Amino acid sequence: MKKNTLSFVFALVFGATAFASTPVDGEKKTVKTETSTVTWKGYKFAGSHDGKISLESGALMFDGDKLTGGEFVVDMTSITVEDLKAGEGKEKLEGHLNADDFFGTSNYATSQLVFTKVNASGKNSYKVTGDLTIKGITKAVTFDISVYGSKATATLKVDRTDFDIKYGSSNFTDTLKDKAIYDEFDLVVDLEF
């Protein structure tokens, strides 16, 4: 009986010590999708267009106050054009962005970004590499993100042709001239969590 009690005490002490030294997982902070924004801007030979896309879900991972990860799902069916008004081609461009030769939202309703590597580059700044999935195609992207309190901002440059979006690209046809749409578009992301 004495031996069993002693074994129990050792197990309790060493078990508690092992538990106390186990690293605590980081904190996952859910992004407030209703107050966070994703703004896109696409460029063409004769100008540019911009608009918004809604986040479906998102979270940032922290170890203390240090960013360690993130994952986001974007509702591609929510894409809007903000630089045109109704009757000025807004509806036509929104329809085209949803069509198969652009984002094909009837088949690919969401896009996803998952951080794979996060390195501090300053006090509140990080260089992030992540897997971006658009139209079922996943490619690595690298971008900068800044975190201040419960807000974060990031700017990404995305080459749409990496995701089989070739419409209007001068890299795939020589006949476009002044109707060419540039391959890269910008995403500016403002997050609240």
Beta strands, then each sheet from edge to edge (+ up, - down):
strand 1: 27-30
strand 2: 37-44
strand 3: 47-63
strand 4: 66-81
strand 5: 110-120
strand 6: 125-134
strand 7: 137-148
strand 8: 151-159
strand 9: 181-192
sheet 1: 1+ 3- 2+ 9- 8+ 7- 6+ 5- 4+
end
